[in-house]
Amino acid sequence: MHWIDDSKSENVAAGRALALQADAVGDAPFLACDDRRYSYAEVNDTVNRYANSLRALGVGPGDPVSMLMDNSLEFVFSALAVNKLGAMWVPSNTSYRGEWLSRTFEDGGAKVLLVDESLLGRATEDGLARRFERVVVNGDVEAVPDEVLRPRSILMSELAAGSGKEPNTSADAATISSVMWTSGTTGRSKGVMQPFGAWYAAARIFTRARDVRSDDVFYCCVPLFNSGGWSLNVFQAMYTGLPIAIDKEFSVSRFWDRVRRYGATQLLTLGSMHMFLWQQDERDDDADNPARVAGLLPLPADVSEPFRKRFGLERIWRGYGQSEIMPVCVSDPDRQGDLAGEGFPRDDIDVTLRDDKDQAAAVGEVGEICVRPRQPNIMFRGYYHNEAGTAKAWRDGWYHTSDLGRFNENGELFFVDRAGDYMRYKGRNIPSLELEELIGRHPAVAEVAAHGVQSADHDREDEVKICVIVRDGHQVSPEELLRFVNDRAPYFMVPRYVEFVTELPHTPTGRVQKFQLRERGLTPQTWDREAAGLTLER
């Protein structure tokens, strides 16, 4: 394991860190995907070529560069190349389409788009790609619609023809590296601006929590448009000079075979991924794998130890965080924690819980989780082009997470609930306001309220339910409503449950009292998409 020298702020910037590792451990393996393998020196050379080609396209320091790409080596090359130029990569969720994708493109404000050939259909739908001056396609140029992109498009393979010289652009721990889109409680996705210092601080914290060793190999099958794909995978590997294997996506049936193929020792799964693994039929070779340590976030307490034993792991670590701060709390290898807890606050931040009166909550009492950094550049720098959202999140020097928790007498944090008006489905935040606004556009809908119903598979996941009042003189079926959503939004936002009602509970000011709907839960009148066998388009 070879850490970069962090005594100089500029060494923390990803482009500089990669160059330093190429000089120090150039022949050591860095990236792998299937049979493609790259050393640190080879990655640095490729990234330099990408960077110089992007510079020729007009990308410079501080510029945003939009990305719509699935996991691949090209994703990593591209993001690091953007950082070599002191610019920011702005990835969109590859499940986004239509208005959701348009918003991230519009709010990102980039002039250059990097896109997979397989995702061109979404990028060009309704002329979305016309907002960009240049489009770089990872794939076959013949798939690019002439009337939409050419002659503004080039192949990503052409980027590799650039000069291999270091771009020598100034950047340091305070420089913004990326804008990661996240779902906020106000409804519209917000762009989290991450300085390089935040990624580096996260790598340092996670290295200890995960007991990272010099012979470890990381395995990434979580999306690279997600912060976890970088803080716990790519950047974690790069800052420590270790190898990482990347797959396009998570596969339940092939997960352990992929782990064996790569010799992976450090694993990360998010949302319900690990529960899908747990629910598979047991096999005699379940424990016959090289994995040593896993972060399964979040994991029910009663599954933790059985999972560890079944799959032959040395340890499972726990944690809690957000894109805005990676992480808040993690397991401490030297302290015995509660399997139902999230671990202990990291050593470079202060964490407090605030009650409804904004006073500190006592031990054992529930309050909003609030965080304050002790050092500069270790948390997000605000929301991109969203001063109002930033001001609302940061108050009196504290970042308010909109999540609820409690501390026990040992100082361990326990996640309780989400204070914000959004739901969490398979690791993704779904803001109810956005969903309600979309469904409300259907001509048969007079009013709609979306809320979460606790998943039967996981105690921190929600199934989405909508309660709908139909307009007088109109008729609509649950299937029609859900197909309306499926055609206009990511598949994971399509509700599972639909219930037609004649009225909704309101406050005196007209806000729907969603706690009443949550308390009511499922009723005999609730229609279930899965029971009906309705198939979604992804």
C-alpha positions as CSV (number, residue, x, y, z in Angstrom):
1,M,0.0,0.0,0.0
2,H,1.4,3.4,-1.0
3,W,-0.3,6.6,0.2
4,I,0.4,9.8,-1.6
5,D,2.2,12.5,0.2
6,D,-0.6,14.7,1.5
7,S,1.7,17.4,3.0
8,K,1.0,19.5,-0.1
9,S,-2.6,20.4,-0.9
10,E,-2.0,20.0,-4.6
11,N,-1.1,16.3,-4.2
12,V,-4.7,15.5,-3.0
13,A,-6.1,16.6,-6.4
14,A,-6.9,13.5,-8.4
15,G,-4.9,14.3,-11.4
16,R,-1.8,15.0,-9.4
17,A,-2.4,12.0,-7.1
18,L,-2.6,9.7,-10.2
19,A,0.7,11.1,-11.6
20,L,2.4,10.6,-8.2
21,Q,1.3,7.0,-8.0
22,A,2.4,6.4,-11.6
23,D,5.9,7.6,-10.6
24,A,6.0,5.6,-7.3
25,V,4.2,2.4,-8.2
26,G,3.9,2.6,-12.0
27,D,4.0,-1.1,-12.7
28,A,1.5,-2.0,-10.0
29,P,-2.0,-3.0,-11.2
30,F,-4.7,-0.3,-10.9
31,L,-7.8,-0.9,-13.1
32,A,-9.3,-4.2,-14.3
33,C,-12.5,-4.9,-16.2
34,D,-13.0,-8.4,-17.6
35,D,-9.7,-9.2,-19.4
36,R,-8.6,-5.6,-19.7
37,R,-5.9,-4.7,-17.2
38,Y,-4.1,-1.4,-16.6
39,S,-1.1,-0.5,-14.4
40,Y,-0.9,2.9,-12.7
41,A,1.5,4.1,-15.3
42,E,-0.7,2.9,-18.2
43,V,-3.8,4.6,-16.6
44,N,-1.9,7.8,-16.2
45,D,-0.7,7.8,-19.8
46,T,-4.3,7.1,-21.0
47,V,-5.8,9.7,-18.8
48,N,-3.2,12.3,-20.0
49,R,-4.2,11.6,-23.6
50,Y,-7.9,11.9,-22.8
51,A,-7.2,15.1,-21.0
52,N,-5.2,16.8,-23.7
53,S,-7.9,15.8,-26.3
54,L,-10.6,17.2,-24.1
55,R,-8.6,20.4,-23.7
56,A,-8.6,20.7,-27.5
57,L,-12.4,20.5,-27.4
58,G,-12.4,23.5,-25.2
59,V,-12.5,22.0,-21.7
60,G,-10.6,24.1,-19.1
61,P,-10.3,24.7,-15.4
62,G,-13.6,25.0,-13.6
63,D,-15.6,23.8,-16.5
64,P,-18.4,21.3,-16.0
65,V,-18.4,18.2,-18.3
66,S,-21.6,16.1,-18.4
67,M,-21.4,12.3,-18.4
68,L,-24.1,9.8,-19.2
69,M,-22.2,6.5,-18.9
70,D,-22.5,3.1,-17.3
71,N,-19.6,1.7,-15.3
72,S,-16.5,1.1,-17.5
73,L,-12.8,1.8,-17.7
74,E,-13.7,4.6,-20.1
75,F,-15.8,6.2,-17.4
76,V,-12.8,6.3,-15.0
77,F,-10.4,7.5,-17.7
78,S,-12.8,10.3,-18.6
79,A,-13.5,11.5,-15.1
80,L,-9.8,11.5,-14.2
81,A,-9.0,13.3,-17.4
82,V,-11.5,16.0,-16.6
83,N,-9.9,16.3,-13.2
84,K,-6.4,16.6,-14.8
85,L,-7.7,19.8,-16.4
86,G,-9.0,21.2,-13.2
87,A,-12.5,20.7,-14.5
88,M,-15.6,19.0,-13.0
89,W,-17.2,15.8,-14.1
90,V,-21.0,15.9,-13.8
91,P,-22.5,12.4,-14.1
92,S,-26.2,11.7,-14.6
93,N,-28.0,8.6,-13.3
94,T,-28.2,6.3,-16.3
95,S,-31.8,5.4,-15.4
96,Y,-32.8,9.1,-16.0
97,R,-34.8,9.9,-19.0
98,G,-37.0,12.7,-20.3
99,E,-37.4,15.6,-17.9
100,W,-35.2,14.1,-15.2
101,L,-32.3,13.8,-17.6
102,S,-33.0,17.2,-19.1
103,R,-32.8,18.8,-15.7
104,T,-29.4,17.4,-14.9
105,F,-28.1,18.5,-18.3
106,E,-29.6,22.0,-17.9
107,D,-28.5,22.5,-14.3
108,G,-25.1,21.1,-15.1
109,G,-24.5,23.8,-17.7
110,A,-21.8,21.8,-19.6
111,K,-20.7,22.4,-23.1
112,V,-19.3,18.9,-23.6
113,L,-21.2,15.6,-23.1
114,L,-19.6,12.2,-22.7
115,V,-22.1,9.4,-23.5
116,D,-22.2,5.7,-24.0
117,E,-23.5,4.5,-27.4
118,S,-26.1,2.4,-25.6
119,L,-27.5,5.6,-23.9
120,L,-27.6,7.8,-27.0
121,G,-31.3,7.3,-27.4
122,R,-32.0,9.0,-24.1
123,A,-29.4,11.7,-24.7
124,T,-30.9,12.6,-28.0
125,E,-34.6,12.3,-27.1
126,D,-36.5,15.5,-27.7
127,G,-33.2,17.2,-28.8
128,L,-31.6,17.0,-25.4
129,A,-28.1,16.7,-26.8
130,R,-28.4,19.8,-28.9
131,R,-27.6,21.9,-25.8
132,F,-24.0,20.7,-26.0
133,E,-21.3,22.1,-28.3
134,R,-19.5,18.8,-28.5
135,V,-20.5,15.2,-27.8
136,V,-18.0,12.4,-27.2
137,V,-19.5,8.9,-27.9
138,N,-18.1,5.8,-26.2
139,G,-18.9,3.3,-28.9
140,D,-19.7,3.3,-32.6
141,V,-20.0,6.5,-34.5
142,E,-22.4,4.9,-36.9
143,A,-24.9,4.8,-34.1
144,V,-24.9,8.6,-33.8
145,P,-27.9,10.2,-35.6
146,D,-26.5,12.6,-38.3
147,E,-29.2,15.2,-37.9
148,V,-28.7,15.3,-34.1
149,L,-25.0,15.2,-33.4
150,R,-22.7,15.3,-36.3
151,P,-20.4,17.0,-37.0
152,R,-20.2,17.9,-33.3
153,S,-19.6,14.3,-32.2
154,I,-16.4,12.3,-32.0
155,L,-15.6,8.8,-30.7
156,M,-14.2,8.4,-27.3
157,S,-11.5,6.2,-28.8
158,E,-10.2,9.3,-30.6
159,L,-9.4,10.9,-27.2
160,A,-6.7,8.3,-26.7
161,A,-4.9,9.8,-29.7
162,G,-4.0,12.9,-27.7
163,S,-0.6,13.8,-26.3
164,G,0.6,11.7,-23.3
165,K,2.2,14.7,-21.6
166,E,1.0,15.9,-18.2
167,P,-1.5,18.7,-18.7
168,N,0.0,20.6,-15.7
169,T,-3.2,22.3,-14.6
170,S,-3.3,23.8,-11.2
171,A,-5.7,22.1,-8.7
172,D,-5.6,21.4,-4.9
173,A,-7.7,20.1,-2.1
174,A,-10.1,23.0,-2.4
175,T,-10.8,22.5,-6.1
176,I,-14.2,21.2,-7.1
177,S,-13.7,17.8,-8.7
178,S,-17.3,16.8,-9.5
179,V,-21.0,17.5,-9.1
180,M,-23.0,14.5,-7.9
181,W,-26.7,14.7,-8.3
182,T,-28.7,13.7,-5.3
183,S,-32.4,13.9,-4.4
184,G,-33.3,16.6,-1.9
185,T,-36.2,17.1,0.3
186,T,-37.5,20.0,-1.7
187,G,-38.1,17.9,-4.7
188,R,-35.6,19.0,-7.3
189,S,-32.3,17.0,-7.5
190,K,-29.4,19.1,-6.2
191,G,-25.8,19.0,-7.4
192,V,-23.4,18.2,-4.6
193,M,-20.1,20.0,-5.3
194,Q,-17.2,17.8,-4.0
195,P,-13.7,19.2,-3.5
196,F,-10.8,16.8,-3.9
197,G,-10.2,17.2,-0.2
198,A,-13.5,15.5,0.6
199,W,-12.7,12.4,-1.5
200,Y,-9.3,12.2,0.1
201,A,-10.7,12.6,3.6
202,A,-13.2,9.8,2.9
203,A,-10.5,7.5,1.6
204,R,-8.5,8.0,4.8
205,I,-11.5,7.4,7.1
206,F,-12.7,4.3,5.1
207,T,-9.2,2.8,5.0
208,R,-9.1,2.4,8.7
209,A,-12.8,1.4,9.0
210,R,-12.3,-1.3,6.4
211,D,-8.9,-2.5,7.7
212,V,-7.4,-2.0,4.2
213,R,-4.1,-4.0,3.7
214,S,-1.4,-3.9,1.1
215,D,-2.7,-7.1,-0.6
216,D,-6.3,-6.0,-0.9
217,V,-8.2,-5.8,-4.2
218,F,-11.4,-3.6,-4.4
219,Y,-14.4,-4.7,-6.3
220,C,-16.9,-2.1,-7.7
221,C,-20.3,-3.0,-9.1
222,V,-22.1,0.0,-7.6
223,P,-22.8,2.8,-10.1
224,L,-20.0,5.3,-10.7
225,F,-22.6,8.1,-10.9
226,N,-23.0,7.4,-7.2
227,S,-20.5,8.8,-4.6
228,G,-19.9,5.3,-3.2
229,G,-18.4,4.2,-6.5
230,W,-15.6,6.7,-5.9
231,S,-15.2,7.3,-2.2
232,L,-15.2,3.6,-1.4
233,N,-13.8,2.2,-4.7
234,V,-11.9,4.2,-7.3
235,F,-10.5,7.0,-5.2
236,Q,-10.0,4.6,-2.2
237,A,-7.8,2.4,-4.5
238,M,-6.0,5.3,-6.2
239,Y,-5.0,7.2,-3.0
240,T,-3.6,4.0,-1.5
241,G,-1.9,2.6,-4.7
242,L,-4.0,-0.6,-4.7
243,P,-5.9,-2.3,-7.5
244,I,-9.6,-2.2,-8.2
245,A,-11.9,-4.3,-10.5
246,I,-14.9,-2.6,-12.1
247,D,-18.0,-4.3,-13.5
248,K,-20.8,-2.6,-15.5
249,E,-23.4,-3.5,-13.0
250,F,-24.4,-5.7,-10.0
251,S,-25.5,-9.3,-10.8
252,V,-27.0,-11.5,-8.2
253,S,-26.3,-14.7,-10.0
254,R,-22.7,-13.8,-11.0
255,F,-21.6,-11.7,-8.0
256,W,-19.4,-14.3,-6.2
257,D,-18.0,-15.7,-9.5
258,R,-16.9,-12.1,-10.4
259,V,-15.3,-11.7,-6.9
260,R,-13.4,-15.0,-7.5
261,R,-12.3,-14.0,-11.0
262,Y,-10.8,-10.7,-9.8
263,G,-9.5,-12.0,-6.5
264,A,-11.4,-9.3,-4.8
265,T,-11.0,-8.9,-1.0
266,Q,-12.8,-5.6,-0.3
267,L,-16.5,-5.5,-1.2
268,L,-19.2,-2.9,-1.2
269,T,-23.0,-3.3,-1.8
270,L,-25.7,-0.7,-1.4
271,G,-29.4,-0.7,-0.8
272,S,-30.9,-4.2,-1.2
273,M,-28.0,-5.7,-3.2
274,H,-26.7,-7.8,-0.3
275,M,-30.1,-8.9,0.7
276,F,-30.6,-10.4,-2.8
277,L,-27.4,-12.3,-2.2
278,W,-28.5,-13.4,1.2
279,Q,-31.9,-14.7,-0.2
280,Q,-30.2,-16.9,-2.8
281,D,-30.2,-20.6,-2.1
282,E,-27.2,-21.7,-0.1
283,R,-24.4,-23.4,-1.9
284,D,-21.5,-25.5,-0.7
285,D,-19.0,-23.1,-2.1
286,D,-20.6,-19.9,-0.6
287,A,-17.5,-19.3,1.6
288,D,-15.1,-20.4,-1.1
289,N,-14.2,-16.8,-2.2
290,P,-11.3,-14.4,-1.6
291,A,-13.4,-11.7,0.0
292,R,-12.2,-10.6,3.4
293,V,-14.1,-7.4,4.3
294,A,-17.5,-6.1,3.2
295,G,-19.5,-3.0,3.7
296,L,-23.2,-3.9,3.3
297,L,-25.1,-0.7,3.6
298,P,-27.5,-0.8,5.3
299,L,-27.7,-4.3,6.8
300,P,-30.3,-5.6,9.3
301,A,-28.6,-6.5,12.6
302,D,-29.9,-10.0,12.7
303,V,-28.4,-10.8,9.2
304,S,-24.9,-9.4,9.8
305,E,-23.3,-12.3,11.6
306,P,-25.1,-15.1,9.6
307,F,-24.1,-13.4,6.4
308,R,-20.4,-13.1,7.5
309,K,-20.2,-16.7,8.4
310,R,-22.0,-18.0,5.3
311,F,-19.8,-16.2,2.9
312,G,-16.5,-16.6,4.8
313,L,-15.8,-12.9,5.6
314,E,-13.5,-11.8,8.3
315,R,-15.6,-8.7,9.1
316,I,-18.5,-6.6,8.0
317,W,-18.3,-2.9,8.7
318,R,-21.2,-0.4,9.1
319,G,-21.6,3.2,8.4
320,Y,-23.9,6.1,7.6
321,G,-23.4,9.0,5.3
322,Q,-24.7,11.1,2.4
323,S,-23.2,12.4,-0.8
324,E,-22.7,15.7,1.1
325,I,-20.5,14.1,3.7
326,M,-18.8,10.7,3.1
327,P,-19.2,9.3,5.7
328,V,-20.7,10.7,9.0
329,C,-20.1,7.6,11.0
330,V,-18.3,4.3,10.5
331,S,-17.3,1.2,12.4
332,D,-14.3,1.5,14.6
333,P,-12.0,-1.6,14.4
334,D,-10.9,-0.9,18.0
335,R,-14.3,-0.4,19.6
336,Q,-17.1,-2.9,20.0
337,G,-20.3,-1.6,18.4
338,D,-23.9,-2.5,18.3
339,L,-24.9,-4.4,15.1
340,A,-27.9,-2.2,14.9
341,G,-25.8,1.0,15.0
342,E,-24.0,2.9,12.3
343,G,-20.7,3.2,14.0
344,F,-19.0,6.2,15.6
345,P,-18.5,9.7,14.2
346,R,-15.3,10.2,12.2
347,D,-12.5,12.1,13.9
348,D,-12.5,15.2,11.7
349,I,-16.1,16.3,12.2
350,D,-18.5,17.2,15.0
351,V,-21.9,15.5,15.0
352,T,-24.8,16.7,17.1
353,L,-28.5,15.8,17.2
354,R,-31.0,18.7,17.2
355,D,-34.6,18.5,18.4
356,D,-37.6,20.3,17.0
357,K,-36.6,23.5,18.9
358,D,-33.0,23.2,17.4
359,Q,-31.6,22.3,20.8
360,A,-29.2,19.4,21.4
361,A,-30.9,16.1,22.0
362,A,-30.0,14.1,25.1
363,V,-28.4,10.6,24.8
364,G,-31.1,8.2,23.7
365,E,-33.3,10.9,22.4
366,V,-34.1,11.3,18.7
367,G,-32.9,14.4,16.8
368,E,-31.9,15.6,13.4
369,I,-28.3,14.6,12.5
370,C,-26.2,17.8,12.1
371,V,-22.5,17.8,11.1
372,R,-19.7,20.4,11.3
373,P,-16.3,19.9,9.8
374,R,-13.2,20.5,11.9
375,Q,-11.0,21.0,8.9
376,P,-11.5,22.8,5.5
377,N,-12.4,21.0,2.3
378,I,-13.5,17.7,3.9
379,M,-17.2,18.1,3.1
380,F,-19.2,19.3,0.1
381,R,-18.9,22.9,-0.8
382,G,-22.6,23.5,-1.4
383,Y,-25.2,22.8,-4.1
384,Y,-24.3,23.7,-7.7
385,H,-26.0,26.8,-8.9
386,N,-28.4,26.5,-5.9
387,E,-27.6,29.1,-3.2
388,A,-31.0,28.8,-1.6
389,G,-30.6,25.1,-1.2
390,T,-27.1,25.5,0.2
391,A,-28.3,28.2,2.7
392,K,-31.1,26.0,3.9
393,A,-28.8,23.0,4.4
394,W,-26.1,25.0,6.2
395,R,-27.2,26.9,9.3
396,D,-25.0,28.4,12.0
397,G,-22.0,26.5,10.7
398,W,-23.8,23.1,10.8
399,Y,-24.9,21.0,7.9
400,H,-28.4,19.7,8.5
401,T,-28.9,16.2,7.0
402,S,-32.7,16.0,7.3
403,D,-32.1,12.6,8.8
404,L,-33.1,11.5,12.3
405,G,-30.9,9.6,14.7
406,R,-30.0,8.9,18.3
407,F,-26.8,8.3,20.2
408,N,-26.3,5.6,22.8
409,E,-24.3,6.0,26.0
410,N,-21.2,4.7,24.1
411,G,-21.4,7.5,21.5
412,E,-22.6,5.2,18.7
413,L,-25.1,6.6,16.2
414,F,-28.3,4.9,15.4
415,F,-30.2,5.9,12.3
416,V,-33.9,6.3,13.0
417,D,-35.8,7.8,10.1
418,R,-35.7,10.4,7.3
419,A,-37.0,13.8,8.3
420,G,-37.2,14.9,4.7
421,D,-40.2,14.3,2.5
422,Y,-38.6,11.6,0.3
423,M,-38.6,7.8,0.1
424,R,-35.7,5.4,-0.3
425,Y,-36.1,2.5,-2.7
426,K,-33.2,0.1,-3.4
427,G,-30.6,2.6,-2.3
428,R,-32.1,5.5,-4.3
429,N,-33.8,8.6,-2.8
430,I,-37.2,9.4,-4.4
431,P,-38.5,12.9,-3.7
432,S,-42.3,12.7,-3.3
433,L,-42.7,16.2,-4.7
434,E,-41.2,15.3,-8.1
435,L,-43.3,12.2,-8.4
436,E,-46.5,13.9,-7.4
437,E,-45.9,16.7,-9.9
438,L,-45.4,14.2,-12.7
439,I,-48.5,12.1,-11.8
440,G,-50.5,15.3,-11.3
441,R,-50.1,16.0,-15.0
442,H,-52.3,13.1,-16.0
443,P,-55.6,14.5,-17.1
444,A,-57.6,12.1,-14.9
445,V,-55.7,13.0,-11.6
446,A,-57.2,15.7,-9.4
447,E,-54.8,15.3,-6.5
448,V,-52.1,12.8,-5.6
449,A,-49.9,12.1,-2.5
450,A,-46.9,9.8,-2.6
451,H,-45.4,8.2,0.5
452,G,-43.4,5.2,1.5
453,V,-44.5,1.9,2.8
454,Q,-41.8,0.0,4.7
455,S,-40.4,-2.8,2.5
456,A,-40.9,-6.3,3.7
457,D,-37.4,-7.1,2.6
458,H,-35.5,-4.4,4.3
459,D,-36.2,-2.2,7.4
460,R,-34.7,0.9,5.8
461,E,-36.2,0.7,2.4
462,D,-39.5,1.9,1.2
463,E,-42.0,0.7,-1.4
464,V,-43.7,3.7,-3.0
465,K,-47.4,4.1,-2.7
466,I,-49.6,6.8,-4.3
467,C,-53.0,7.8,-3.1
468,V,-55.0,9.3,-6.0
469,I,-58.2,11.4,-6.2
470,V,-59.7,11.0,-9.7
471,R,-61.2,14.1,-11.4
472,D,-64.9,14.1,-11.8
473,G,-66.1,12.6,-15.0
474,H,-62.7,10.8,-15.6
475,Q,-61.6,7.2,-15.3
476,V,-58.1,5.8,-15.0
477,S,-56.7,2.4,-14.1
478,P,-53.6,1.8,-11.9
479,E,-51.9,0.3,-14.9
480,E,-52.5,3.4,-17.0
481,L,-51.1,5.6,-14.3
482,L,-48.0,3.6,-13.8
483,R,-47.2,3.4,-17.5
484,F,-47.6,7.1,-17.6
485,V,-44.9,7.4,-15.0
486,N,-42.7,4.7,-16.6
487,D,-42.7,6.5,-19.9
488,R,-41.5,9.8,-18.3
489,A,-39.3,8.9,-15.3
490,P,-36.7,6.4,-14.2
491,Y,-38.1,2.9,-13.6
492,F,-37.3,3.0,-9.9
493,M,-39.7,5.9,-9.4
494,V,-42.7,3.9,-10.6
495,P,-44.9,3.2,-7.5
496,R,-45.6,-0.3,-6.5
497,Y,-48.9,0.5,-4.8
498,V,-51.9,2.6,-6.0
499,E,-55.0,3.4,-4.0
500,F,-57.9,5.5,-5.3
501,V,-59.4,7.7,-2.5
502,T,-62.1,10.4,-2.3
503,E,-60.2,12.7,0.0
504,L,-56.7,13.3,1.5
505,P,-55.9,14.5,5.0
506,H,-54.7,18.1,5.0
507,T,-53.3,20.6,7.5
508,P,-55.1,24.0,7.9
509,T,-52.5,25.4,5.4
510,G,-53.3,22.8,2.8
511,R,-50.4,20.4,3.1
512,V,-51.1,16.7,3.0
513,Q,-50.6,15.0,6.3
514,K,-48.5,12.2,5.1
515,F,-48.0,10.7,8.5
516,Q,-51.6,9.7,8.4
517,L,-51.2,8.0,5.1
518,R,-48.1,6.2,6.4
519,E,-49.9,5.1,9.4
520,R,-52.8,3.8,7.3
521,G,-50.3,1.9,5.1
522,L,-51.8,-0.8,2.9
523,T,-55.5,-1.4,2.9
524,P,-57.8,-3.9,1.2
525,Q,-58.4,-1.2,-1.5
526,T,-54.6,-1.0,-2.3
527,W,-53.6,-2.2,-5.7
528,D,-50.2,-4.0,-5.9
529,R,-48.2,-3.7,-9.1
530,E,-46.2,-6.9,-8.4
531,A,-49.2,-8.9,-7.6
532,A,-50.8,-7.7,-10.8
533,G,-47.7,-8.7,-12.8
534,L,-47.2,-5.4,-14.4
535,T,-43.7,-5.3,-16.1
536,L,-41.7,-2.0,-16.1
537,E,-39.6,-0.8,-19.0
538,R,-36.0,0.0,-17.9
